[in-house]
Amino acid sequence: MIPVRTTSRVAAPAAASHAPAAPAAGAPAPGKDGRTRRRSPLQRLLGRPEIGALLGAVAVYVFFFAVAPPFREAGSLGTVLYQSSTIGIMALAVALLMIGGEFDLSAGVAVITSAMTASMVAFQLSLNVWVGVFAALAVSLAIGAFNGFLLVRTGLPSFLVTLGSFLMLQGINLALTKLITGNVATESISDMDGFEQAKAVFASSFPVGDITIRVTVLWWLAFAALGTWVLLRTSFGNWVFAVGGNRESARAVGVPVTFTKIALFMTVGFAAWFVGMHLLFAYNTVQSGEGVGNELLYIAAAVIGGCALTGGHGSVFGPVVGAALFGMVTQGIVYANWNPDWFKFFLGAMLLTAVLINLYVRNSATRR
């Protein structure tokens, strides 16, 4: 009897050692933890910040394709792409700044400041236009650095800092143009040295079948590819998301917050310079009162593309789609022979719809 009792005592623990432990009460079942559960491809797609803009772009294209016969012609595509690119280049830089948690209300008039600087430096001093181009680049980068430096040094909201810059630049544009040229527009520089070479870089066009493509479209796509790589494949891209999500936490883990903020504002300055050069060499002269209100288009394109107003969320591809939406609506209204005033209505409707879709997508992704 003793061997039997001894064997039973030894065998029971051995059997227990191989039995799986019962889960504690209230603990998630194995494989059901939301932190480790693999999402389906559809769920990952719906979690992308630009999915709302992409769905909207498809709907807008189908709508104008149905109601505006000229919209279906191949040549119309070139015009739509051109309209999209002039907004899209600025929207890319503004989107990066918004992901970093800031706004720039001076972006629209900064474009005109850049164009006016290049024109007046070259014309008034009788220099090669490339001297004016690089002088404008220095001024545009300085404006961005000023906005960024004032922001990080004072802690003021970017809304107030850039609103002040907007008003100052608007006044400078008007006052200096009248003072120097005696008019509200700059002089034509089409016959100056270097004009044709600069136009080839900033404002040329070329045929692709039945479509005329402006060089700004190529620059727009190139900048989008570069921005995507920077945002997703570099340390600076991680810093942008970090400072946009929580600036103090980012600083606590060693992110160079001051450098990142100033660099983002200077990126907007660079984009303003490039678009300003396009305007100058496409039309030979610049009206000093233009640009007011365009900053709202850039911000709207970024928001429609999925960039959060609170920072820390967004992509580069989204603003590309947002700018394409603007291009389609702008030209679609013309091709449909509607009153152009309807553009503002479509702009507001697209903005509200995109914000609601993006909010729903983010909330759904969070719940999953």
C-alpha positions as CSV (number, residue, x, y, z in Angstrom):
1,M,0.0,0.0,0.0
2,I,2.8,2.3,0.8
3,P,4.3,2.3,-2.8
4,V,0.9,3.0,-4.2
5,R,0.4,6.0,-2.0
6,T,3.9,7.3,-2.7
7,T,3.4,7.0,-6.4
8,S,0.0,8.8,-6.3
9,R,1.6,11.7,-4.4
10,V,4.5,12.1,-6.9
11,A,2.3,11.6,-10.0
12,A,-0.2,14.3,-9.0
13,P,2.2,17.2,-9.0
14,A,3.8,16.0,-12.1
15,A,0.5,16.0,-13.9
16,A,-0.3,19.4,-12.5
17,S,3.1,20.8,-13.8
18,H,2.1,20.0,-17.3
19,A,-1.5,21.4,-17.1
20,P,-2.1,24.9,-18.4
21,A,-2.8,27.4,-15.7
22,A,-6.3,28.7,-15.5
23,P,-6.7,32.3,-16.6
24,A,-7.3,34.8,-13.7
25,A,-10.8,36.2,-13.4
26,G,-11.3,39.2,-15.7
27,A,-8.0,38.6,-17.7
28,P,-8.3,38.7,-21.5
29,A,-8.3,35.3,-23.2
30,P,-5.1,34.3,-25.0
31,G,-4.9,35.9,-28.4
32,K,-7.7,38.4,-27.6
33,D,-5.6,41.2,-26.2
34,G,-6.2,44.3,-28.3
35,R,-2.6,45.4,-27.9
36,T,-1.3,42.3,-29.7
37,R,-4.2,41.5,-32.1
38,R,-3.3,41.8,-35.7
39,R,-5.5,44.1,-37.7
40,S,-6.9,43.2,-41.1
41,P,-5.7,45.0,-44.2
42,L,-9.0,46.8,-44.4
43,Q,-8.7,48.0,-40.8
44,R,-5.1,49.3,-41.5
45,L,-6.3,51.0,-44.6
46,L,-9.2,52.8,-42.8
47,G,-6.7,53.9,-40.1
48,R,-4.7,55.9,-42.6
49,P,-5.2,59.7,-42.1
50,E,-5.7,60.4,-45.8
51,I,-8.4,57.9,-46.5
52,G,-11.2,60.4,-46.1
53,A,-9.6,62.8,-48.6
54,L,-9.1,59.9,-51.1
55,L,-12.7,58.9,-50.9
56,G,-13.8,62.5,-51.3
57,A,-11.5,62.9,-54.3
58,V,-13.1,59.9,-56.0
59,A,-16.6,61.3,-55.3
60,V,-15.8,64.7,-56.6
61,Y,-14.2,63.3,-59.8
62,V,-17.2,61.1,-60.5
63,F,-19.6,64.0,-59.9
64,F,-17.9,66.5,-62.2
65,F,-17.3,63.8,-64.8
66,A,-21.0,63.3,-64.9
67,V,-22.2,66.9,-64.9
68,A,-19.4,68.7,-66.9
69,P,-18.7,67.2,-70.3
70,P,-15.5,69.3,-70.8
71,F,-14.1,67.8,-67.6
72,R,-13.9,64.5,-69.4
73,E,-11.5,65.7,-72.1
74,A,-7.9,64.8,-71.8
75,G,-6.6,68.3,-72.1
76,S,-8.6,69.3,-69.0
77,L,-6.4,67.0,-66.9
78,G,-3.4,69.3,-67.4
79,T,-5.3,72.3,-66.1
80,V,-6.6,70.5,-63.1
81,L,-3.1,69.3,-62.2
82,Y,-1.7,72.8,-62.6
83,Q,-4.3,74.2,-60.3
84,S,-3.6,71.5,-57.8
85,S,0.1,71.9,-57.9
86,T,0.2,75.6,-57.1
87,I,-1.8,75.0,-54.0
88,G,-0.3,71.6,-53.3
89,I,3.4,72.7,-53.0
90,M,2.4,75.1,-50.2
91,A,0.0,72.6,-48.7
92,L,2.8,70.1,-48.2
93,A,4.9,72.5,-46.1
94,V,1.9,73.7,-44.2
95,A,0.9,70.1,-43.5
96,L,4.3,69.3,-42.0
97,L,4.0,72.4,-39.8
98,M,0.5,71.3,-38.7
99,I,1.7,67.8,-37.9
100,G,4.3,69.6,-35.7
101,G,1.5,71.3,-33.9
102,E,1.6,74.9,-35.4
103,F,-0.1,77.1,-38.0
104,D,1.2,79.8,-40.3
105,L,-1.3,82.5,-41.3
106,S,1.3,84.5,-43.2
107,A,1.9,81.8,-45.8
108,G,-0.3,83.4,-48.4
109,V,1.2,86.9,-48.4
110,A,4.7,85.4,-47.9
111,V,4.4,84.0,-51.5
112,I,3.8,87.6,-52.8
113,T,6.6,89.0,-50.7
114,S,9.0,86.5,-52.2
115,A,8.0,87.3,-55.8
116,M,8.1,91.0,-55.2
117,T,11.6,90.8,-53.6
118,A,13.0,88.9,-56.6
119,S,11.4,91.3,-59.1
120,M,12.4,94.6,-57.5
121,V,16.0,93.5,-56.6
122,A,16.6,92.5,-60.2
123,F,14.8,95.3,-61.9
124,Q,15.6,98.3,-59.6
125,L,19.3,97.3,-59.4
126,S,19.5,96.1,-63.1
127,L,20.9,92.7,-62.1
128,N,20.5,89.2,-63.5
129,V,17.2,87.8,-62.3
130,W,18.9,85.0,-60.6
131,V,20.3,87.5,-58.1
132,G,16.8,88.5,-57.3
133,V,15.8,84.8,-57.0
134,F,18.4,84.0,-54.4
135,A,17.7,87.3,-52.6
136,A,14.1,86.3,-52.4
137,L,15.1,82.9,-51.0
138,A,17.1,84.5,-48.2
139,V,14.1,86.8,-47.4
140,S,11.7,83.9,-47.3
141,L,13.8,81.7,-45.1
142,A,14.4,84.7,-42.8
143,I,10.6,85.2,-42.5
144,G,10.2,81.6,-41.5
145,A,13.0,81.7,-39.1
146,F,11.6,84.9,-37.5
147,N,8.2,83.2,-37.0
148,G,9.7,80.1,-35.5
149,F,12.2,81.9,-33.3
150,L,9.5,84.3,-31.9
151,L,7.2,81.3,-31.2
152,V,9.8,79.2,-29.2
153,R,11.2,82.2,-27.4
154,T,7.9,83.8,-26.3
155,G,5.7,80.7,-26.0
156,L,2.9,82.6,-27.8
157,P,0.4,80.6,-29.9
158,S,1.5,80.4,-33.6
159,F,-1.9,81.8,-34.5
160,L,-1.0,85.2,-32.9
161,V,2.7,85.2,-34.1
162,T,1.8,84.5,-37.7
163,L,-1.2,86.8,-37.7
164,G,1.2,89.6,-36.8
165,S,3.5,88.5,-39.6
166,F,0.6,88.4,-42.0
167,L,-0.4,92.0,-41.2
168,M,3.2,93.2,-41.4
169,L,3.9,91.5,-44.7
170,Q,0.7,92.7,-46.2
171,G,1.5,96.3,-45.3
172,I,5.1,96.0,-46.5
173,N,4.0,94.5,-49.8
174,L,1.7,97.4,-50.5
175,A,3.7,100.2,-49.1
176,L,7.1,99.3,-50.6
177,T,5.7,98.6,-54.0
178,K,4.1,102.0,-54.2
179,L,7.2,103.7,-52.7
180,I,9.6,102.0,-55.1
181,T,7.6,101.6,-58.3
182,G,4.9,104.2,-57.9
183,N,2.3,101.6,-58.6
184,V,0.6,98.6,-57.0
185,A,2.4,96.1,-59.2
186,T,6.1,95.4,-60.0
187,E,7.6,96.1,-63.4
188,S,7.8,93.4,-66.0
189,I,11.2,91.6,-66.0
190,S,10.6,89.5,-69.1
191,D,13.4,91.1,-71.1
192,M,16.1,90.9,-68.3
193,D,19.1,88.6,-68.3
194,G,18.4,85.1,-66.9
195,F,14.7,85.4,-67.3
196,E,14.3,82.5,-69.8
197,Q,16.5,80.2,-67.7
198,A,14.6,80.9,-64.6
199,K,11.3,80.5,-66.3
200,A,12.4,77.0,-67.5
201,V,12.9,76.0,-63.9
202,F,9.9,77.6,-62.3
203,A,7.2,78.1,-65.0
204,S,7.8,76.1,-68.1
205,S,5.5,73.5,-69.7
206,F,5.7,70.6,-72.0
207,P,3.3,68.4,-73.9
208,V,2.5,64.8,-73.0
209,G,0.2,63.5,-75.8
210,D,-2.9,65.8,-75.8
211,I,-2.1,67.1,-72.3
212,T,0.1,70.1,-71.5
213,I,1.9,69.6,-68.2
214,R,3.3,72.5,-66.2
215,V,6.7,72.0,-64.5
216,T,5.1,72.8,-61.2
217,V,3.3,69.5,-61.3
218,L,6.6,67.6,-61.4
219,W,8.0,69.8,-58.6
220,W,4.9,69.1,-56.6
221,L,5.2,65.3,-56.9
222,A,9.0,65.5,-56.2
223,F,8.4,67.6,-53.1
224,A,5.7,65.1,-52.0
225,A,8.0,62.2,-52.4
226,L,10.8,64.0,-50.5
227,G,8.4,65.0,-47.7
228,T,7.1,61.4,-47.3
229,W,10.7,60.1,-47.0
230,V,11.6,62.7,-44.5
231,L,8.5,62.2,-42.4
232,L,8.6,58.4,-42.3
233,R,12.2,57.5,-42.7
234,T,14.3,60.0,-40.8
235,S,14.9,61.2,-37.3
236,F,13.5,64.6,-38.2
237,G,10.2,63.0,-39.1
238,N,10.0,61.4,-35.7
239,W,10.8,64.7,-34.1
240,V,7.9,66.4,-36.1
241,F,5.4,63.9,-34.8
242,A,6.8,64.1,-31.3
243,V,6.7,67.9,-30.9
244,G,3.2,67.9,-32.4
245,G,1.9,65.3,-30.0
246,N,3.4,66.7,-26.8
247,R,6.1,69.3,-26.9
248,E,7.2,68.9,-23.2
249,S,7.3,65.1,-23.4
250,A,9.3,65.4,-26.6
251,R,11.8,67.7,-24.9
252,A,12.1,65.4,-21.9
253,V,13.3,62.5,-24.1
254,G,15.8,64.6,-26.0
255,V,14.0,65.9,-29.0
256,P,15.4,69.2,-30.2
257,V,12.1,71.1,-30.0
258,T,13.5,74.5,-30.8
259,F,15.4,73.4,-33.9
260,T,12.4,71.3,-35.1
261,K,9.9,74.2,-34.8
262,I,12.1,76.7,-36.5
263,A,13.0,74.3,-39.3
264,L,9.3,73.6,-40.0
265,F,8.6,77.4,-40.3
266,M,11.6,77.8,-42.6
267,T,10.2,74.9,-44.7
268,V,7.0,76.9,-45.2
269,G,9.2,79.9,-46.1
270,F,11.0,77.8,-48.7
271,A,7.7,76.7,-50.2
272,A,6.5,80.3,-50.3
273,W,9.7,81.2,-52.2
274,F,9.2,78.5,-54.8
275,V,5.6,79.3,-55.4
276,G,6.4,83.0,-55.6
277,M,9.1,82.4,-58.2
278,H,6.5,80.5,-60.2
279,L,4.1,83.4,-60.1
280,L,6.8,85.9,-61.1
281,F,8.1,84.0,-64.1
282,A,4.7,82.8,-65.2
283,Y,3.2,86.3,-65.4
284,N,6.4,88.5,-65.5
285,T,4.9,90.9,-62.8
286,V,3.3,90.7,-59.4
287,Q,0.3,92.5,-57.9
288,S,1.2,93.6,-54.4
289,G,-2.3,93.0,-52.9
290,E,-2.5,89.3,-53.9
291,G,-2.1,86.3,-51.6
292,V,-4.6,87.4,-48.9
293,G,-6.8,84.4,-48.0
294,N,-4.6,81.8,-49.7
295,E,-3.3,80.7,-46.4
296,L,-6.7,79.3,-45.6
297,L,-6.6,77.2,-48.8
298,Y,-3.3,75.7,-47.7
299,I,-4.6,74.9,-44.3
300,A,-7.8,73.5,-45.6
301,A,-6.0,71.2,-48.1
302,A,-3.9,69.9,-45.2
303,V,-6.9,69.4,-42.9
304,I,-8.9,67.7,-45.7
305,G,-5.8,65.5,-46.2
306,G,-6.1,64.2,-42.7
307,C,-3.8,66.5,-40.7
308,A,-5.1,67.0,-37.2
309,L,-5.7,70.6,-36.0
310,T,-4.1,69.6,-32.7
311,G,-0.9,68.3,-34.2
312,G,0.9,64.9,-34.1
313,H,-1.3,63.3,-36.7
314,G,-1.2,63.4,-40.5
315,S,0.7,62.5,-43.6
316,V,2.2,64.0,-46.8
317,F,0.1,62.1,-49.2
318,G,-3.1,63.4,-47.7
319,P,-2.4,67.1,-48.6
320,V,-1.6,66.0,-52.1
321,V,-5.1,64.5,-52.4
322,G,-6.5,67.6,-50.7
323,A,-4.9,69.9,-53.2
324,A,-6.1,67.7,-56.1
325,L,-9.6,68.1,-54.7
326,F,-9.2,71.9,-54.9
327,G,-8.0,71.6,-58.5
328,M,-10.9,69.4,-59.5
329,V,-13.5,71.7,-57.8
330,T,-12.0,74.9,-59.2
331,Q,-11.9,73.7,-62.8
332,G,-15.0,71.5,-62.5
333,I,-17.2,74.5,-61.6
334,V,-15.8,76.4,-64.7
335,Y,-16.4,73.4,-67.0
336,A,-19.9,73.0,-65.7
337,N,-20.6,76.7,-66.4
338,W,-21.6,77.4,-62.8
339,N,-21.0,80.7,-61.0
340,P,-17.4,80.6,-59.6
341,D,-18.8,81.8,-56.3
342,W,-19.9,78.3,-55.7
343,F,-16.3,77.3,-55.1
344,K,-16.4,78.7,-51.5
345,F,-19.5,76.6,-50.8
346,F,-17.7,73.5,-52.1
347,L,-14.6,74.4,-50.1
348,G,-16.6,74.6,-46.9
349,A,-18.5,71.5,-47.6
350,M,-15.4,69.5,-48.4
351,L,-13.7,70.8,-45.3
352,L,-16.5,69.8,-42.9
353,T,-17.0,66.4,-44.6
354,A,-13.3,65.6,-44.4
355,V,-13.1,66.6,-40.8
356,L,-16.1,64.4,-39.9
357,I,-14.7,61.4,-41.8
358,N,-11.3,61.8,-40.3
359,L,-12.7,62.0,-36.9
360,Y,-14.8,58.9,-37.4
361,V,-11.8,57.0,-38.8
362,R,-9.6,57.9,-35.9
363,N,-12.2,57.0,-33.3
364,S,-12.8,53.7,-35.0
365,A,-9.1,52.9,-35.2
366,T,-8.8,53.8,-31.5
367,R,-11.7,51.6,-30.5
368,R,-10.2,48.6,-32.4
